[in-house]
Amino acid sequence: MTLTLPTPASPLKIGTRGSPLALAQAHETRSRLASAFDLPEEAFEIVVIKTTGDNRALIAADKPLKEIGGKGLFTKEIEEVMISGAIDIAVHSMKDMPVAQPAGLCLDCYLPREDVRDAFVSLKYKTLQDLPEGALLGSSSLRRRAQLLHRFPHLNVAEFRGNVQTRMQKLEDGVADATFLAMAGLNRLGMADVARSAIDPDDMLPAVAQGAIGIERRSDDSRAGDMLAAIHDGETAQRLAAERAFLAALDGSCETPIAGLAELSGGTLRLRGEVLRPDGSEVIAEDRSCAIEDGAELGRQMAKDMLAKAGPDFFSWR
Ligand SMILES: NCc1[nH]cc(CCC(=O)O)c1CC(=O)O
C-alpha cells in the first residue's frame, strides 16, 4: 500500500475555528504532521471557518453558552464543511466535542494531552484556598460554578466569558476577584504566566477530555486516516475512551455539571468522576480503577451506578 502524500500544490486542508486557541491547535497539528512525514508546512493548508456560534458568542457575550446553543455549537458547521469536502480534517478541543460524531465522520486521532488542570487566575489572590469569604468569582462554566459553590458556599459567582485579554481586563476593572481557565489553553497560547496557580484535580476535577485535542476526518478518507495514524497518541485515546464513555452514559450535555478524569499508571487506569447540582448543594463522586483496556466499560458502569445513587430528583433541574 502506498500513501499519496499531500504537496504544496495539492495540500491537505486543515479546518479550524478562528480563535487564537483554535489556531494554535491547528498549527500544532500541522507541525506534527509535517515532521512525521518530513513535508514542508505548505503541504498543509489551514482553513479558518467562521461559525455562527462564534458570532453568537460574541454578540451575547454575557449570556451562558447553553442559552445560545451549547455543546456542538462550534463543531457542527465545521463538520458540514468537512462533509462537503472543502476541508479534509478538523482540529477540535475534545472538551467541546459531543460524544458521538455525525454519519460519515470519525474521530480516531488524539494529540498528546496537555496539562489537564484548571488554572486559578486572579490579580488579588494566589490560590483558590486564599479566597476570602464573600469573594466574587467569574465563570460561565456550569461545572466550575457548581464545584466552587459546593466547596465554598460563601462565594458568589458571576457570568464571565471572553478571550484571555478580555478576562484579564475584566479582573482589572474589578468585575470579579478571580476567574478560571484551562491550563492547557494557556500553555498552548504561550500564556502560562496568566495562571497564578494550577488547581490540583483533588480540589477541582477537570472537565471530561480537558487538555485533549482530537482530529476528525471523513470515515472513507484513507489518506487522511493513514496520515493521522502517524501522529496519534494511544495513551490519550485510552484515557478519553474511559472519560467519554462515562460522559455518554450520563447523557452529559453542557447543561449538566459533570467532571471526569482518567489517569494511567502501570497497567492501571484510574477514573474519577463527579456529577453536581448546578447550585453546588449536592455532589456525587466516584473513584475507581481497572485494567487499561477496560476503561470504557468502567466509565459506563460508573456512570450507571452514579445515576442510580443520584435518583431521579437529582437531575430535576433539566
Ligand atoms: N469551553 C471552552 C474551552 N474548550 C477548551 C478549552 C481549553 C483547552 C482544553 O481544555 O483543551 C476551553 C477554554 C477553557 O476552559 O479555559
The ligand as an ORCA input file, in Angstrom:
! r2SCAN-3c Opt
* xyz 0 1
  N     -15.062     25.515     26.697
  C     -14.056     26.278     26.070
  C     -12.731     25.601     26.024
  N     -12.540     24.470     25.329
  C     -11.244     24.042     25.515
  C     -10.622     24.962     26.341
  C      -9.239     24.926     26.821
  C      -8.330     23.884     26.288
  C      -8.667     22.471     26.675
  O      -9.255     22.189     27.732
  O      -8.280     21.599     25.890
  C     -11.549     25.960     26.659
  C     -11.338     27.164     27.476
  C     -11.183     26.947     28.943
  O     -11.890     26.140     29.561
  O     -10.357     27.632     29.536
*
